[in-house]
Amino acid sequence: MPEPDDDLDYRHAPGTRVHYTAHQRGTGLTALGRLALHLPGALFGLLLIGLLSRGLQGATGIPYGIPVALWLAAGVLCFHRPTEACLARYLLRLHPPRPEELALLASVWREVTARAGVDGNRYQLWVEESSEVTSSAAGGHIVIVTRRSLETLRTSQLAAVLAHELGHHTAGHTWSRLLTWWYALPGRLLWLILRPAGRVALREAKRMPVPAALLLGAALVWGGCLALAATYGAPLLLLALPFLTAAVARRAELRADRHAAILGFGPPLAEVLAAAGPDDEEVGTLQLLLSPDPHPRTRLHHLRRYLPPPG
């Protein structure tokens, strides 16, 4: 692995005293917003697990509450470091840093966490074999760096992206994302099962005589209107859910950028963002509203206050 340019301003040499903050991580508004938006999906998943538990009880005699309790308790495993390690290795296809990678990452990570007043040993560094220049965070303790980032980024830029991911952890973005994904999993699996059946039903409906198709369509519209009236239009909120979820995810990215900038990594982070894509790339409005990632221009705009004046 080629050695990147070492231009990082190391303020905390090995062996120097580091003052840790009293609260190593918290739960920001974006994490709470994510939990609130995914609460209906989690409740629906719990309902499905409850129905399966009822069927299992009738078939095997296993008490109804045992599968439900196991399902609820399984979400806590996202904070269990050995379980996280298994998920990182076998599900995410990551590997621990090799000796030459660890020699670089250890010093940079020490500087990032020392500036933040966070115990870096609480987190696990993993490497992804990817050609993209990026990093990510997952679960309760996982920080991921791509091999391309290790090979191409200067140490100050590498520190900036690591500080961004540390911001996700300290604000509770990663554990809330994993919990909402896990507890909504039954609903997504049900959708994957029912989607082919829906396609078959739609294909068969197209073959129906026109009068029968119109009658079926009118019945569905009437039933939908009755459901909306009975629930005071609450299902219409589901139409806004993808947009709200994407907006919260974008806010989380901007918050993590701010965390990195406050630690002094604003300029190198801006350099990474400026090289992320062409400035003239056209993106549709709907695509922007549904994207969980802010446009690089938006991120650069919010970082401007943390950058030195031009010239």
Contacts in CASP RR format, 6 or more apart in sequence:
PFRMAT RR
TARGET T0000
AUTHOR 0000-0000-0000
METHOD contacts of the structure
MODEL  1
MPEPDDDLDYRHAPGTRVHYTAHQRGTGLTALGRLALHLPGALFGLLLIG
LLSRGLQGATGIPYGIPVALWLAAGVLCFHRPTEACLARYLLRLHPPRPE
ELALLASVWREVTARAGVDGNRYQLWVEESSEVTSSAAGGHIVIVTRRSL
ETLRTSQLAAVLAHELGHHTAGHTWSRLLTWWYALPGRLLWLILRPAGRV
ALREAKRMPVPAALLLGAALVWGGCLALAATYGAPLLLLALPFLTAAVAR
RAELRADRHAAILGFGPPLAEVLAAAGPDDEEVGTLQLLLSPDPHPRTRL
HHLRRYLPPPG
1 100 0 8 1.000
1 101 0 8 1.000
1 147 0 8 1.000
1 150 0 8 1.000
1 151 0 8 1.000
2 151 0 8 1.000
3 104 0 8 1.000
4 104 0 8 1.000
4 150 0 8 1.000
4 151 0 8 1.000
4 152 0 8 1.000
4 153 0 8 1.000
4 154 0 8 1.000
4 155 0 8 1.000
4 158 0 8 1.000
5 154 0 8 1.000
5 155 0 8 1.000
6 154 0 8 1.000
6 155 0 8 1.000
7 154 0 8 1.000
7 155 0 8 1.000
7 156 0 8 1.000
8 108 0 8 1.000
8 111 0 8 1.000
8 154 0 8 1.000
8 155 0 8 1.000
8 156 0 8 1.000
8 158 0 8 1.000
8 159 0 8 1.000
9 156 0 8 1.000
10 107 0 8 1.000
10 111 0 8 1.000
11 111 0 8 1.000
11 114 0 8 1.000
11 115 0 8 1.000
12 18 0 8 1.000
12 110 0 8 1.000
12 111 0 8 1.000
12 114 0 8 1.000
12 115 0 8 1.000
14 107 0 8 1.000
14 110 0 8 1.000
18 114 0 8 1.000
18 117 0 8 1.000
19 117 0 8 1.000
20 117 0 8 1.000
20 118 0 8 1.000
20 119 0 8 1.000
21 116 0 8 1.000
21 117 0 8 1.000
21 118 0 8 1.000
24 118 0 8 1.000
24 119 0 8 1.000
24 122 0 8 1.000
24 170 0 8 1.000
25 118 0 8 1.000
25 169 0 8 1.000
25 170 0 8 1.000
25 171 0 8 1.000
25 172 0 8 1.000
26 170 0 8 1.000
26 171 0 8 1.000
26 172 0 8 1.000
27 171 0 8 1.000
27 172 0 8 1.000
27 176 0 8 1.000
28 171 0 8 1.000
28 172 0 8 1.000
28 255 0 8 1.000
30 171 0 8 1.000
30 173 0 8 1.000
30 248 0 8 1.000
30 251 0 8 1.000
30 252 0 8 1.000
30 255 0 8 1.000
31 171 0 8 1.000
31 172 0 8 1.000
31 173 0 8 1.000
31 175 0 8 1.000
31 176 0 8 1.000
31 252 0 8 1.000
32 176 0 8 1.000
33 248 0 8 1.000
34 173 0 8 1.000
34 176 0 8 1.000
34 177 0 8 1.000
34 180 0 8 1.000
34 245 0 8 1.000
34 248 0 8 1.000
34 249 0 8 1.000
34 252 0 8 1.000
35 176 0 8 1.000
35 179 0 8 1.000
35 180 0 8 1.000
37 241 0 8 1.000
37 244 0 8 1.000
37 245 0 8 1.000
37 248 0 8 1.000
38 180 0 8 1.000
38 183 0 8 1.000
38 184 0 8 1.000
38 245 0 8 1.000
40 238 0 8 1.000
40 241 0 8 1.000
41 183 0 8 1.000
41 184 0 8 1.000
41 187 0 8 1.000
42 180 0 8 1.000
42 183 0 8 1.000
42 184 0 8 1.000
44 184 0 8 1.000
44 186 0 8 1.000
44 187 0 8 1.000
45 183 0 8 1.000
45 184 0 8 1.000
45 185 0 8 1.000
45 186 0 8 1.000
45 187 0 8 1.000
46 68 0 8 1.000
46 71 0 8 1.000
46 72 0 8 1.000
46 183 0 8 1.000
48 186 0 8 1.000
48 187 0 8 1.000
48 190 0 8 1.000
49 67 0 8 1.000
49 68 0 8 1.000
49 71 0 8 1.000
49 186 0 8 1.000
50 64 0 8 1.000
50 67 0 8 1.000
50 68 0 8 1.000
52 67 0 8 1.000
53 62 0 8 1.000
53 64 0 8 1.000
53 65 0 8 1.000
53 66 0 8 1.000
53 67 0 8 1.000
53 68 0 8 1.000
54 64 0 8 1.000
56 62 0 8 1.000
56 67 0 8 1.000
57 63 0 8 1.000
57 64 0 8 1.000
74 182 0 8 1.000
75 179 0 8 1.000
75 182 0 8 1.000
75 183 0 8 1.000
77 83 0 8 1.000
78 84 0 8 1.000
78 139 0 8 1.000
78 140 0 8 1.000
78 175 0 8 1.000
78 178 0 8 1.000
78 179 0 8 1.000
78 182 0 8 1.000
79 139 0 8 1.000
79 140 0 8 1.000
79 141 0 8 1.000
79 175 0 8 1.000
81 124 0 8 1.000
81 141 0 8 1.000
84 124 0 8 1.000
84 139 0 8 1.000
84 140 0 8 1.000
84 141 0 8 1.000
84 142 0 8 1.000
85 124 0 8 1.000
88 94 0 8 1.000
88 124 0 8 1.000
88 126 0 8 1.000
88 138 0 8 1.000
88 142 0 8 1.000
88 144 0 8 1.000
89 95 0 8 1.000
92 126 0 8 1.000
92 128 0 8 1.000
92 138 0 8 1.000
92 144 0 8 1.000
93 128 0 8 1.000
93 129 0 8 1.000
94 126 0 8 1.000
94 127 0 8 1.000
94 128 0 8 1.000
94 142 0 8 1.000
94 144 0 8 1.000
95 126 0 8 1.000
95 127 0 8 1.000
95 129 0 8 1.000
96 102 0 8 1.000
96 124 0 8 1.000
96 125 0 8 1.000
96 126 0 8 1.000
96 127 0 8 1.000
97 105 0 8 1.000
97 125 0 8 1.000
97 126 0 8 1.000
97 127 0 8 1.000
98 127 0 8 1.000
101 127 0 8 1.000
101 150 0 8 1.000
102 125 0 8 1.000
104 150 0 8 1.000
104 155 0 8 1.000
104 158 0 8 1.000
105 125 0 8 1.000
105 145 0 8 1.000
105 150 0 8 1.000
105 158 0 8 1.000
108 155 0 8 1.000
108 158 0 8 1.000
108 159 0 8 1.000
108 162 0 8 1.000
109 120 0 8 1.000
109 125 0 8 1.000
109 143 0 8 1.000
109 162 0 8 1.000
110 120 0 8 1.000
111 159 0 8 1.000
112 159 0 8 1.000
112 162 0 8 1.000
112 163 0 8 1.000
112 166 0 8 1.000
112 263 0 8 1.000
112 265 0 8 1.000
113 119 0 8 1.000
113 120 0 8 1.000
113 123 0 8 1.000
113 166 0 8 1.000
115 163 0 8 1.000
115 263 0 8 1.000
115 264 0 8 1.000
116 163 0 8 1.000
116 166 0 8 1.000
116 167 0 8 1.000
116 170 0 8 1.000
116 259 0 8 1.000
116 263 0 8 1.000
118 166 0 8 1.000
118 170 0 8 1.000
122 141 0 8 1.000
123 141 0 8 1.000
123 142 0 8 1.000
123 143 0 8 1.000
123 166 0 8 1.000
123 169 0 8 1.000
124 141 0 8 1.000
124 142 0 8 1.000
124 143 0 8 1.000
125 143 0 8 1.000
125 145 0 8 1.000
126 142 0 8 1.000
126 143 0 8 1.000
126 144 0 8 1.000
126 145 0 8 1.000
127 144 0 8 1.000
127 145 0 8 1.000
127 146 0 8 1.000
127 147 0 8 1.000
127 150 0 8 1.000
128 136 0 8 1.000
128 144 0 8 1.000
128 145 0 8 1.000
128 146 0 8 1.000
128 147 0 8 1.000
129 146 0 8 1.000
129 147 0 8 1.000
130 146 0 8 1.000
130 147 0 8 1.000
130 148 0 8 1.000
131 146 0 8 1.000
131 148 0 8 1.000
132 146 0 8 1.000
132 148 0 8 1.000
133 146 0 8 1.000
133 148 0 8 1.000
133 149 0 8 1.000
133 152 0 8 1.000
133 153 0 8 1.000
133 272 0 8 1.000
133 275 0 8 1.000
133 276 0 8 1.000
134 146 0 8 1.000
134 148 0 8 1.000
134 149 0 8 1.000
134 161 0 8 1.000
135 143 0 8 1.000
135 144 0 8 1.000
135 145 0 8 1.000
135 146 0 8 1.000
135 149 0 8 1.000
135 161 0 8 1.000
135 162 0 8 1.000
135 164 0 8 1.000
135 165 0 8 1.000
136 144 0 8 1.000
136 165 0 8 1.000
137 143 0 8 1.000
137 144 0 8 1.000
137 165 0 8 1.000
137 166 0 8 1.000
137 167 0 8 1.000
137 168 0 8 1.000
137 169 0 8 1.000
137 173 0 8 1.000
137 174 0 8 1.000
138 144 0 8 1.000
138 174 0 8 1.000
138 177 0 8 1.000
138 178 0 8 1.000
139 174 0 8 1.000
139 175 0 8 1.000
139 177 0 8 1.000
139 178 0 8 1.000
140 169 0 8 1.000
140 174 0 8 1.000
140 175 0 8 1.000
140 178 0 8 1.000
141 169 0 8 1.000
142 174 0 8 1.000
143 162 0 8 1.000
143 165 0 8 1.000
143 166 0 8 1.000
143 169 0 8 1.000
144 165 0 8 1.000
145 158 0 8 1.000
145 161 0 8 1.000
145 162 0 8 1.000
149 158 0 8 1.000
149 161 0 8 1.000
150 158 0 8 1.000
153 161 0 8 1.000
153 272 0 8 1.000
154 268 0 8 1.000
156 265 0 8 1.000
156 267 0 8 1.000
156 268 0 8 1.000
157 268 0 8 1.000
157 269 0 8 1.000
157 271 0 8 1.000
157 272 0 8 1.000
159 265 0 8 1.000
159 268 0 8 1.000
160 260 0 8 1.000
160 265 0 8 1.000
160 266 0 8 1.000
160 268 0 8 1.000
160 269 0 8 1.000
160 272 0 8 1.000
161 260 0 8 1.000
161 269 0 8 1.000
161 272 0 8 1.000
163 259 0 8 1.000
163 260 0 8 1.000
163 263 0 8 1.000
163 264 0 8 1.000
163 265 0 8 1.000
163 269 0 8 1.000
164 256 0 8 1.000
164 257 0 8 1.000
164 259 0 8 1.000
164 260 0 8 1.000
164 265 0 8 1.000
164 269 0 8 1.000
165 256 0 8 1.000
166 259 0 8 1.000
166 260 0 8 1.000
167 173 0 8 1.000
167 255 0 8 1.000
167 256 0 8 1.000
167 259 0 8 1.000
167 260 0 8 1.000
168 174 0 8 1.000
168 252 0 8 1.000
168 256 0 8 1.000
170 259 0 8 1.000
171 252 0 8 1.000
171 255 0 8 1.000
171 256 0 8 1.000
171 259 0 8 1.000
173 252 0 8 1.000
173 255 0 8 1.000
173 256 0 8 1.000
205 213 0 8 1.000
205 216 0 8 1.000
206 213 0 8 1.000
208 216 0 8 1.000
227 235 0 8 1.000
228 235 0 8 1.000
228 236 0 8 1.000
242 290 0 8 1.000
243 289 0 8 1.000
243 290 0 8 1.000
245 292 0 8 1.000
246 289 0 8 1.000
246 290 0 8 1.000
246 291 0 8 1.000
246 292 0 8 1.000
247 289 0 8 1.000
249 292 0 8 1.000
249 293 0 8 1.000
250 291 0 8 1.000
250 292 0 8 1.000
250 293 0 8 1.000
250 294 0 8 1.000
250 298 0 8 1.000
253 292 0 8 1.000
253 293 0 8 1.000
253 294 0 8 1.000
253 299 0 8 1.000
254 294 0 8 1.000
254 298 0 8 1.000
254 299 0 8 1.000
254 302 0 8 1.000
257 269 0 8 1.000
257 299 0 8 1.000
257 302 0 8 1.000
257 303 0 8 1.000
258 302 0 8 1.000
258 306 0 8 1.000
260 266 0 8 1.000
260 269 0 8 1.000
261 269 0 8 1.000
261 303 0 8 1.000
261 306 0 8 1.000
262 306 0 8 1.000
264 306 0 8 1.000
266 303 0 8 1.000
266 306 0 8 1.000
266 307 0 8 1.000
267 307 0 8 1.000
267 308 0 8 1.000
269 303 0 8 1.000
270 300 0 8 1.000
270 303 0 8 1.000
270 307 0 8 1.000
273 296 0 8 1.000
273 299 0 8 1.000
273 300 0 8 1.000
273 303 0 8 1.000
274 296 0 8 1.000
274 300 0 8 1.000
276 296 0 8 1.000
277 296 0 8 1.000
279 297 0 8 1.000
283 291 0 8 1.000
283 295 0 8 1.000
288 295 0 8 1.000
END
